[in-house]
């Protein structure tokens, strides 16, 4: 049985709106990808780190 995806609430680094970001608990230990904000459509850089059963998600600005 595959573990459920981890969903965390964060603030968009551009518009400040609260958004839910989902990451699969299985995968490489460090992952970075770009995703658009569902509110303002600006691109975030999503950083996902996985260590044992913990998934940490953080958002950054693409222009940083």
Secondary structure, DSSP 4 states (H G I P E B T S, - for coil): -PPPPEEEEEE-TTT--EEEEEE-SSS-SEEEEEEE-TTT-PEEEEEEEEETTEEEEEEEETT-
